[in-house]
Amino acid sequence: MSLERKYIYGIIEESKPMKFSFLGVGDTEVYTINHRELAAVVSDTVLEEIDPTRKDVRAHTVVQDELLKNCSLLPMGFGMITDSKDDVLKLLEKNYQELSRELVRLAGKVEVELKVYWDQEAMIKELQGGSEDLTRLKAKINGAASPIEAQRLLVEAGKLVERITLDWKARYADRVYNDLKGLSIDARLNNPLGVKNVLNASFLIGRARESDFQKEVFKLDSQYQGKVNFKYVGPLAPYNFVNVNLEPVS
């Protein structure tokens, strides 16, 4: 069975062929295919497509994390496969200038992610007793003269709960994002992950400044403890900040 197809993890600046000690997707050897000063980090595969199983996604992430320890990396998304080594070389050749510029732009930079979730107990307390308007509405619902009146009041209560939640987002998540944005080179707001997630953001920072960035995150976490919960992940390859439109291999 041929292992001609190549699974690509990303692009690095490297002129000499390299083999790495860590394994890639499918427990295969990870090595480079080089063109001038660039290299695609790849492993061999017999598959045209790879399902995003937990094991393979983890292998993909581990390779990128290991590469990031020692070099700048333009990461590829999970599952990028070419038909042959020649196709990888064509990809590097056709996009050489753009890939080189992007590697220079992102040199010494990493991505970190911050997710902020409202604390369930604190939000329940706010909804149960912290809002006088909501307390009055609940009393009216309990004393509604008809089902139609009760339904109208429930809709009104739902809108009020939504306003309270948005107020929490403004009080905590927006402040956190704006504060950390000032410490980063660039920042991106991502789609929320469920109703409890009030902030899902990515930040591009200098690798040397990650410690300072973390300290600010810990400070904010302590400041808002009991209201919202933080989840910090990083350093990561700068997925959200790569700006390359690859010319396809024909």
N, C-alpha and C positions, 0 to 999 in steps of 0.2 A: 504493500500500500504506500503510495507516494506521500511524502511530507513536503511537497513543493509549495503549498500555500503558506503565507506568512501572516501571523497575528501581530499587529503593530501596537505598542504601548505608548510610544511618543517619539519625539525628536529631540536630540541633544547636539551640542557642539562637540564633535570628536572626529579627528581625521584618521585614527588608527582603529583597525578592527579590535573588538573587545568581546570577551565572554564573561558572564557574571556568575557568582556563586549561588545566587538564589534562583528558584525555579518559577516558571510562568504558568499560564493557563494550561491545564492538562498535564501538569508536572513535567513540563518540557524545558530544555535548556534555553536560557535567554542570552542573546548576543546582538551584535550590531551589524547592520548593512550600511556601508559608508559611501558617501559621495563628496569628494573634496573635503570641506571642513565640517560637514554635517553627517549625522548618523541616525538612522531609524533603529530603535530598540525593538527587537522582534523575537518571536519563537515560532517553531514550525507547527503546522496543524494539517490534518487531513480534512477538516470540516470546512464547508462553505459558510455556515452560520454557527454561532455558539449561543446556547441558551444561557440567560443570566442566572445560573444557579448560585447559591450562596458560596460554594467552594470556588467557582471560577471568578466570580466578582471579587472575592477576597484575594485570589491570586493576582488578578489584574491590579488591585489596589496596592498590594504588597510590593510588586515590581516598581510601581510609580513612587511609592514611599521610599524605597531603597535608592532609587535613582536620585531622588530629590535631596538625599543626604549629602551628595557630593557634586551635584551639577544642576544647572538650570534645565528645566524640562518644559517642552511644549507637549502637554498630555493629549492623547487621543481618547475618545470615548470608548466604553466597553464594546467589544465585538467588531473592531475594524480589521478586516482580512483582505489581503490581496492574493491574486492567483499565483504569483511567482516572485522570485527575487528580482527579476527584471522589472516587474511592475513597481516594486519598492524603489528601485533605482530611478525609474522614470518619474515617480512622484517627487523624489528629492531634486531631480534635475529640473523639472518643470517649475517647481515652486521654490527654487533655491534662494532667490533674493528675498522673497517675502518671509520665508521661514527664518532666514538669517537675521533680518531686521527685527522680527518678533522675539527671537531669542535674546538679542541685545537689549530690547526694551524691557524684557521680563527678567533679565539677569539679576540675581541676588534678591529676588522677590518671591514671596509665597502667598498662598491664599489661606485665610482662616474663616471658619463659619461660626456664627452665633445664632442660636435659637432661643427665644424667650417665650415662656409659657406662663399664663396667669395661674396663680396658686388656687387650687380648687376650693380649699377651706376659706381662704380670704375672700374669694369671689362670692361664695355662698353667704358668708357673713354680711358682705356688702348688700347683696340682694335681699336678705332676710330682714335686716334692720338698719342698714346704712343709708338707705334711700327713703326719705319721707314720702316722696311722690309715689314710690312703688308700694309702700305700706298702706297708703290711703287707697290706692287702686285695688289692692288685695281685699281690703275691707268692703269696698264697693262690690267687688265680684261676689263675695260671700253673701252680700245682702241684695243681690240683683233681683229685680221684680220678675224677670222672665229669662228664658234661655237665650233669646235674641240679644237682650241687654248684656247678659253675662259674656256672650261671644264677642260683642263689640268691645267690652272692657278687657277681655283676654288679648285681643288684637292690639289694643292700646298698651297693655302691659308688655307685650312682646316687643313693641317698638321702643318702649322705655328701657327694657333690658338691653336691647341692641345699642341704645345711646350710652348706657352705663359702660358697656363693654368697650365701645369706641373711646369713651373718656379714659378708661384704663390704658388703652393703647397710646393715647396722646400723652398721658401722664408718665408712662414708664417706657414703652417700646420706642416711641419717637425720640424721646430724650436720649435713650441709650444709643440709638442709631446715629443721631446727630453728633453726639459726643465722640463716639468711636470713628465716625467718618472723618472727623478733624485730625485723627491720628494716623489715618491710612492714606495711601497713594490714590486709591480708588475704592468704590464701594458699590454693591449691587443689592437691591431688594428682591428676594425670591418669593414665590407663591407660598402662602401659609400652609402648614401641615396640620389640618384639623382645626376645630373651633377654639381650642385652648392656646394655639400658637399665635401670639400677637406680633412676633417678629421672627423672620427667617432671612438672614442677611449674610452676605459674603464680603470680605474685606481683603484688599490687596495691600500687603505691607512689606517693608524691607525685612529680609531675614534677620538682620542684626537688631531690629526693633521689636521683634516678637515678644521678648521679655517685658518691655515697657507696655506693650499693648495688652498683654495678659494681666499685668498689674492693674491697669485701668478697668479691665473686665471684672477682676476680683473685687475692686473697690465698688463698682456699680452693683455687683451682685450682693455685697454686704449692705449697701445703702438701701436696696429695695427688697431685702430679705423679708419673707412673710407676705409679700405681695405678688411677686413674680419669681419664676425659677429660670436659671440660665443653663444652657448646654453649649459648651465651647468645644470645637473640633479643629485641630490643626497641629503643625503646618501641613498644608495640602498643595498638590500641584495646582497651578492657577487656572483651573477649568473655565471659570466664569469671566476671565479677563483676557483670554486668548482671542486675538482679532486677526484671523487668517481665513481667507477664502481659497481653499485648495483648488488648483486647476486639476480636473480629473485626468486619470491616465486612460488614453484611448487605445 
